[in-house]
Every structure is written in structure tokens, then in C-alpha cells.
């Protein structure tokens, strides 16, 4: 049972006037365990959250409002193929696993020669990308055969990456060089690398594909906005520290940056981005996804006894 009294300070802190309103968390049965990267299947109405300490991942079915834990391996990154109804996850167990998202039966796995971190599905070219946690590889995987079809050499210690199908690019955050590497999806090679100014230890990354902006959050509390064509730094903002994953709502032009007990809500414009509010989030929240259908914002967290998924409703 959720201890609602303990959550009342959180709810009261996001009452009228805040850009987000918290809803009661959904329990993920099975006990506590920290989360890593999250994902969403907007078509099939699923929220996904890597659960490495529980050797699996959590799923919220948005149609029924219920959550379940899927046993897999320890996973840090997760991505969905909405059309194929598949979910792919990888992590420290050096394995990429594939699940049928209709039945949640495991349908295959692939041994990797190192731990995986971020996982992305490229719907345009029907390929899976898995970066090598603290390594120097970006694996390209055929989802039909679950075989590695290419290995791209990248700089050491990659973090979050995102596919931009409009430009046939992957943007890959690199901790060791405080930079973003640009990978061409056609040649499967690194074609550029952009420095990030004051930002240190880049983790969270999101793309505004329509307006051509790239957002990167550093562990040191700096957010950099880049031009995706040139890599030029357009703005640098001070945000919460220790964010691991950020999310962008392209319709509302809002960016969400969770970390250190708050989530910065940033309104992006052609002129200057501005922070609309700092919304309290439960301790341990550092990953986030946005539902493009409802504009709801989702986080995952744990306490001493249980694991939870929480929804925030957008205001204004």
C-alpha cells in the first residue's frame, strides 16, 4: 500500500500554479530497487522503466492503469518497437533481451561482449542501437535475427543517445570528453563531435527534431542547447544536478530535467528558454519520459520497501 500521508508534502508542493500536478503513484510489486533509463510505447500505451536492481523492467499499461514487473536480466536501457510489438532491453549482464509486448514472453536474446547501457530502436531503418556502458562501442543489431550487423567505434564512456530519423543521425553523449558524437545512420560512422562548454559529464539528451535543437544535461547542473546542424551552442542554463535522462514534449515545447529531488520544467522558444518551475519529485528520481498523446510526464522511483511509477499532469 502506498503511504499517502508521506506523499502529501509532494502533492501540496505542486498544487495550483505549478506547471505539473502529481498523481498518486502506482506500485510496482516485488519490493524496492533503483531504476535507470525509461522508455515509452505511445502507440500501444506502455510506459517502460529499466529496473537493474530487480533484474528486469517495470511496465505501466496506460489503458488499464496497472503496473507489472517483467523478469529479464539486469537492464539499464530499454526501447520499444511499436509496430512490431517488441521491447528490447540491455544492461550489465552483457545481454540484449527481446520481449513480445503483447504477451511479455521472452522471444530472444543476444550476448554482447560488454555491458549495455542506452538502447534505442530506429523505426525508419528497423535497427536496434545499444551503447557499451563505459566502453567504446555502439552496437547495431538486426531485430529480426538478433545479430550484430555493425559495431561503431565511439569515444569512451557513452551515456544517453537518441535517434533523429529526420536527419538520419544518432546523437551520443560522451562522458569522457564532455561532448556529443554525431553518428550517420547510413554509413554507421561518427561524422562529427561537439564540445559542450561549461557542461560536465553529459547524461540526459533529447532532440527537438522539428526546430532543430539538441538538449544535453550534465551532472554538474548545466543544460546546453545546440543547433543540430552545426553543433553551435545556442544557450546554457543552470538546472538541477545529477539528472540522468531528460525528456522533451515537442508539441508543448517543454523540456523536463529531473534530479536531486526536483524536476525543472523548461519552456523552449525561438528566443530564450526559461524555467517555468522546479517541481518536487521523490528522492531518487533521475529519469523521465513524456507521453506525446496526453502530455503526461512519468518518473520512476523506489523507497525502503517498494518501487513506484508516478504520473504528473501538465498544467497550462
Secondary structure, 3 states (H helix, E strand, C coil): CCCHHHHHHHHHHCCCCCCEEECCCEEECCCCCCCCCEEEECCCCEEEEEEHHHCEEEEEECCCCEEEEEECCCCCEEEEECCCCEEEEECCCCEEEEEECCCCCEEEEEECCCCEEEEEEECCCCEEEEEEECCCEEEEEECCCCEEEEEEECCCCEEEEEEECCCCEEEEEECCCCEEEEEECCCCEEEEEEECCCCCCEEEEEEECCCCEEEEEECCCEEEEEECCCCCEEEEEECCCCCCCEEEECCCCEEEEEECCEEEEEECCCCCCEEEEEEECCCCCCCCEECCCCCCEEEEEECCCCEEEEEEEECC
